[in-house]
Amino acid sequence: MENNQLQEKLETLLKAYAHYFDVERDVKVEGGSFPAAASYHFREENYVATRAHTIYASEQHEYVYFYLTERLDLATLQKEIDLSREAGGKKVTPHGEHMFSYVTLIILADRIDEDAKRALKRYRYRKNFWLTLHGWMEYRIAAMDTSSMTFLSNPAGKEVRKNLEQNFQSKAK
């Protein structure tokens, strides 16, 4: 598959994400870059009479990084995990109203090596802030191997994998 086809798949995915997320292109982060990133912010609050008298508030955030490659090997996977986890982690600001934040890496690859597949499926990262009183952050990964039309994820990324499947599986048949 040509890099052009990966770019088309990215465009399809970004259109789906644009309904709820703020999408950015050519995102530069410390140590590298991504062809696109998306962020989602949700705040819920209950208050009496005016917002100055808030009873309860909670915030949820998600930071998604997209990565395209012709071949994903173990070293590249680890580099992209580290890069996206650090970039997303810097955006997380724990406080009393912060419930959770997800940092997500979505990989579109022509081919994924077997050792990279195993590492991707096993990868786990979760960080609690102040014994979860200030929320928590979880790292999610989902990937699509376009040569075999297989979809992968780590345990936390199952919902992201399902989203990939919904966007591409029916179109492959």
Secondary structure, DSSP 8 states (H G I E B T S, - for coil): --HHHHHHHHHHHHHHHTTTSEEEEEEEETTEEEEEEEEEEEEEEEESSSGGGEEEEEEEEEEEEEEEEEEE-HHHHHHHHHHHHHHHHHH----TTEEEEEEEEEEEEEEE-HHHHHHHHH---EEESTTTTT-EEEEEEEEEETTTTEEEE-GGGHHHHHHHHHHHHHHH-
